[in-house]
């Protein structure tokens, strides 16, 4: 399967899991980052570090989580969930680099480096790496760039409603049939390649 085909299938799967109800906000629910542009290469520092990545030689960065901010939050939002997924990693299942939820509706973003450690701004789920905080790319060498997909989900869950340690699949199950608990979604993609280059 081609890379574009795989990305299309992943996008459809994410959309199916969190099929968005129409946002009632006057403007579109949007996410952006000052660390990288949507669809462009992310800086080397966002990749996981060898110290944090069990001495994996594919971890070539500093594990600095990107900056994110969002706007035009849908009406009725009580909290957000945030996912970081590498659809090409460990095919065919992909790698869940970050699973977070319970982000209060009053939070409008994260500073660079803020979520590569536990924080009271979110409830940590359980990533493929087995942790509740951001784990950056450890992209295999000499392959095409992986498409790291960041998905922000507006929900009507109370920030303290869901227990810590949920995997992506367990979090998805908590939503129930769409559009239950869902107020809107937005996302962006950052690329990473090893050896790193712009």
Beta strands, then each sheet from edge to edge (+ up, - down):
strand 1: 30-32
strand 2: 40-41
strand 3: 68-71
strand 4: 79-86
strand 5: 95-104
strand 6: 109-110
strand 7: 123-124
strand 8: 146-155
strand 9: 182-192
sheet 1: 1+ 3- 6+
sheet 2: 2+ 9+ 8- 4+ 5- 7+
end
